[in-house]
Amino acid sequence: MNQFFTAVLQRPAEPAALERYTQALDSIRPFLTASALGNAISLLEQIEEHEDFDNRIADEARDRLGMHGC
């Protein structure tokens, strides 16, 4: 089984919830291998949907990650 997983978290606006959220992220920080602020998923979708984007790039990346058909 893969040792990694991806999570997308919505930052809460309410102050008490934001404090708990921040504490939770701080507690897992030693295990984080990557993070992104902003909407990286939407950005990548926009890149892939661009008329000049070569779909072979995405297909090869998915193949390398074992994400066939995603």
Secondary structure, DSSP 8 states (H G I E B T S, - for coil): --S----------SHHHHHHHHHHHHHHGGG-----SS-HHHHHHHHHHSTT--HHHHHHHHHHHT-TT-
